[in-house]
Amino acid sequence: MNEATLMDLIINPDKVPPYVSFAILASLLLIILALVVRGAMALVPGGVQNVVEAVAEFVLKTCHDSIGEQWGDRFFPLIGTLFMYILLCNYMGLIPGFISPTQNINMTASMAVPIFLATHYYGLKLHGPMYVKHFLGPIRSMAALPLMGFMFIIEIIGHIARPITLSVRLFGNMFAKHLMLGVLGLLLPAVVPVLVLGLGVIVGVLQAYVFALLSILYLSGAVEEAH
């Protein structure tokens, strides 16, 4: 986006795509939440601090269980931010007049691509040139060179597919939920809202958890020793 285009969007906010507006709103809400919690920190948590600490402890435990304490602590800020941001974006679609930014493929891709880049950044940073061993399969010998070459191609394709699957999985589920809510709301307006809103709450947290879990597993595979 060039300077003229950015200035045009500032002057004419109606040209900003809705998912961008709500994505920015989600970011601002999380920043405000963090400032409020930090300003009201207490030894005995209560209210908002209690909820935020429960979510943070859940994500931290997931990181520790998936990748160990050392790397879990290191990746926790990234994974925790992703989880809370996706969760908030997902739940925005449950508010009348709002939409879920995550029901747009551009939004989900903007989170999946950095995870892809971070995975290989840490892999190369930790293992150096030996990171290539992660792509050669378990059998390594001169006699197995054709198999190693085949495994390398398969692994490269698999790694390239990761950001695509991360993006499409979250986008597809949130778009389908929004579409189902609209269709069923027209058919059964008196019954569906409660049922679908309950389903939306479950789907929202489940998709945020799946995205965060897959992200930490991808990072785990990059920093562990190749076998």
C-alpha positions in Angstrom: 0.0 0.0 0.0 1.6 3.3 -1.1 1.4 6.6 0.8 -1.4 8.0 -1.3 -3.5 5.0 -0.8 -3.0 5.0 3.0 -3.9 8.7 3.1 -7.0 8.1 1.0 -8.1 5.4 3.5 -7.6 7.8 6.4 -9.6 10.5 4.7 -12.3 8.1 3.5 -12.7 5.4 6.2 -15.7 4.0 4.4 -13.2 2.5 1.9 -11.6 0.4 4.6 -12.7 -3.2 4.3 -14.9 -4.2 7.3 -12.7 -7.0 8.4 -9.7 -4.6 8.6 -11.7 -2.2 10.8 -12.8 -5.0 13.2 -9.3 -6.5 13.3 -7.9 -3.1 14.4 -10.7 -2.8 16.9 -9.8 -6.2 18.3 -6.1 -5.1 18.6 -7.2 -1.9 20.5 -9.4 -3.9 22.8 -6.6 -6.3 23.7 -4.2 -3.4 24.4 -6.8 -1.7 26.6 -7.4 -5.0 28.4 -3.7 -5.4 29.0 -3.4 -1.9 30.4 -6.4 -2.3 32.7 -5.1 -5.7 34.0 -1.6 -4.3 34.6 -3.0 -1.3 36.4 -5.2 -3.4 38.7 -2.7 -6.2 39.5 -3.2 -7.8 42.9 -1.8 -10.8 44.8 -5.3 -12.1 45.1 -6.7 -11.9 41.5 -10.3 -11.0 41.0 -12.6 -9.9 38.2 -10.9 -9.3 34.8 -7.4 -10.2 36.2 -8.8 -13.6 37.2 -10.1 -14.3 33.8 -7.0 -13.2 32.0 -4.7 -15.2 34.3 -6.8 -18.3 33.7 -6.5 -17.9 30.0 -2.8 -17.2 30.2 -2.2 -20.2 32.5 -4.1 -22.5 30.1 -2.1 -21.3 27.1 1.2 -21.6 29.1 0.4 -25.1 30.1 -0.4 -26.0 26.5 3.0 -24.7 25.5 4.8 -26.6 28.3 3.0 -29.8 27.4 3.7 -29.5 23.7 7.3 -28.2 23.6 8.7 -28.3 27.2 9.2 -25.5 29.7 12.3 -23.8 28.2 10.9 -23.3 24.7 7.3 -23.1 26.0 8.2 -20.0 28.0 10.0 -18.5 25.0 7.1 -19.0 22.6 4.4 -18.3 25.1 4.1 -14.5 24.3 3.6 -15.3 20.6 1.2 -18.2 21.1 -0.7 -16.4 23.9 -1.2 -13.3 21.9 -2.4 -15.3 18.9 -4.9 -17.3 21.0 -6.4 -14.3 22.7 -6.5 -12.2 19.5 -8.2 -15.0 17.4 -10.6 -15.8 20.3 -11.7 -12.1 20.4 -12.0 -11.9 16.6 -14.1 -15.1 16.5 -16.4 -13.8 19.2 -16.9 -10.5 17.5 -19.2 -12.3 15.0 -21.6 -13.2 17.8 -22.4 -9.5 18.5 -25.2 -8.1 16.3 -23.8 -5.7 13.7 -20.3 -7.0 14.1 -18.4 -9.5 11.9 -15.6 -11.9 12.7 -12.3 -10.6 11.1 -11.3 -14.3 11.0 -13.9 -15.1 8.4 -11.7 -13.4 5.8 -8.9 -15.4 4.3 -6.6 -12.3 4.2 -6.9 -12.0 8.0 -6.1 -15.6 8.7 -3.2 -15.7 6.3 -1.7 -12.6 8.0 -1.3 -14.8 11.1 -0.4 -18.1 9.5 2.5 -16.7 7.4 4.4 -15.2 10.4 4.1 -18.6 12.1 5.6 -20.2 9.0 8.4 -17.7 8.9 9.1 -18.0 12.7 9.2 -21.8 12.4 12.1 -21.8 9.9 13.8 -18.8 11.5 14.2 -20.6 14.8 15.0 -23.8 13.1 17.9 -22.2 11.2 18.9 -20.1 14.2 19.2 -23.2 16.4 20.5 -25.8 14.0 22.2 -23.8 11.3 22.9 -25.7 8.1 22.0 -28.9 9.9 18.4 -27.8 9.9 18.2 -29.5 6.5 18.2 -32.9 8.4 14.6 -32.2 9.4 13.6 -32.6 5.7 15.6 -35.8 4.9 13.7 -38.5 6.7 14.9 -41.0 9.3 17.2 -43.0 6.9 20.5 -41.3 6.0 23.1 -43.1 4.0 24.7 -43.0 0.6 22.5 -46.0 -0.4 19.4 -44.0 0.7 20.1 -40.9 -1.4 17.1 -41.3 -3.7 14.8 -41.9 -0.7 16.3 -38.8 1.0 15.7 -36.7 -2.1 12.1 -37.9 -2.3 11.6 -37.2 1.4 13.0 -33.7 1.0 10.5 -32.9 -1.8 7.6 -34.3 0.3 8.7 -32.3 3.4 9.1 -29.1 1.4 5.6 -29.5 0.0 4.3 -30.2 3.5 5.9 -27.2 5.0 4.6 -24.9 2.2 1.1 -26.3 2.8 1.2 -25.4 6.5 0.3 -21.7 6.3 -2.3 -22.6 3.7 -4.0 -25.1 5.9 -3.8 -22.9 8.9 -5.4 -20.0 7.0 -8.1 -22.1 5.3 -9.1 -24.1 8.4 -9.8 -21.0 10.5 -11.3 -19.0 7.6 -13.5 -21.9 6.5 -14.9 -22.7 10.0 -15.6 -19.1 10.8 -17.2 -18.3 7.4 -19.3 -21.5 7.6 -20.5 -20.5 11.1 -21.4 -17.0 10.0 -23.3 -18.4 6.9 -25.1 -21.0 9.0 -26.1 -18.3 11.6 -27.6 -16.1 8.8 -29.5 -18.9 7.1 -30.9 -20.6 10.2 -31.7 -17.2 11.7 -34.0 -16.5 8.7 -35.7 -19.9 9.0 -36.2 -20.1 12.7 -35.6 -16.6 14.2 -37.2 -17.5 17.5 -35.2 -20.6 18.3 -31.9 -20.5 16.4 -30.3 -17.4 18.0 -29.7 -19.1 21.4 -28.6 -22.4 19.9 -26.3 -21.0 17.3 -24.8 -18.5 19.8 -24.0 -21.4 22.1 -22.4 -23.2 19.2 -20.6 -20.1 18.1 -19.0 -19.8 21.6 -17.7 -23.4 21.4 -16.5 -23.0 17.8 -14.8 -19.7 18.6 -12.7 -21.1 21.4 -12.0 -24.4 19.7 -10.7 -22.8 16.5 -8.5 -20.4 18.4 -7.1 -23.4 20.4 -6.5 -25.4 17.2 -4.7 -22.6 15.6 -2.5 -22.0 18.6 -1.8 -25.7 19.2 -0.8 -26.3 15.6 1.4 -23.2 15.7 3.3 -24.4 18.8 3.6 -27.9 17.3 5.2 -26.5 14.1 7.6 -24.5 16.2 8.3 -27.5 18.3 9.2 -29.6 15.3 11.7 -26.9 14.1 13.6 -26.6 17.4 13.8 -30.2 18.3 16.7 -32.4 17.2 16.2 -34.2 13.9 16.1 -38.0 14.2 
